[in-house]
């Protein structure tokens, strides 16, 4: 019989607090490269074990897996994996091989666990035998098809503005989805400044970041609320309520955090190309922070100026500069 701890009970309570919310699908860290690979409609080539592309100038992007429980034809597994490769923007798929395994699966669900905790009575476990078929492969991009890369940001450099000089605070490399992947701080004291004034109000973090501790509610496919849980059962770290404009773009985020008496409000402005031009953070009715984006002649994001608002006056104190991919590194 199972033995349940108080910590598990806390986790169960936390799960109940998000019972009306949806969780994101678990993401596997299958990427071999951080380069972005937009979805493409081109047919994905499939190479079986022992076969290789005639064009050997390619980049290995990710390891793809397809798992199916129960009986399934090999051709069906191949087709499912090919479709997955297409959704991830691959040009070709190098199959690695097929495996299968059999395991015992518990039929107990969360409701049974909670009933058992509440009643203190043992509920007999039940198991069933499940066979899983698995096919894996390596997704690749041909170098000749990487001409789109200079349109994507590879890293961000954050500078602190002091006495008319720019001093590097942190460098942030991005993953294939534009999310922060690795943060390199110039010194130990840079961490709180980066998190408090840059990361915490990053729109990718607030609107797109996923993981086992993120939950959301959606109406007609549009996300209305997101919640970041602590992961240890102690409750929510932040709750984000999203309001959209007439173009169905997020225009206001209401951010609630433990310990803050009232929510922060982040307003978002756009240009005619639906690019974010400015963000303003309010605490109460007072404007606290302001971010203004600058674009080059081609419409590519160049920099972001971060300003504190003190007694009605804007004081620049941080600047983010964006570096884009270069094709030279793939020649």
Secondary structure, 3 states (H helix, E strand, C coil): CCCCCHHHHHHHHHHHHCCCCEECCCCCCCECCCCCCCCCCCCCEEECCCCCCCCCCEEEEEEEEEEEECCCCHHHHHHHHHHHHHHCCCCEEEEEEEEEEEEEEECCCHHHHHHHHHHCCCCCCCEEEEEEEEEEEEEEEEHHHCCCHHHCEEEEEEEEEECCEEEEEEEEEECCCCCEEEEEECCCCHHHHHHHHCHHHCHHHHHHCCCCCEEEEEECCEEEEEEEECCCCCCEEEEEEEEECCCCCEEEEEEECCCCCCCEEEEEEECCCCCEEEEEEEECCEEEEEEEEEECCCCCEEEEEEEEEECCEEEEEEEEEEEECCHHHHC
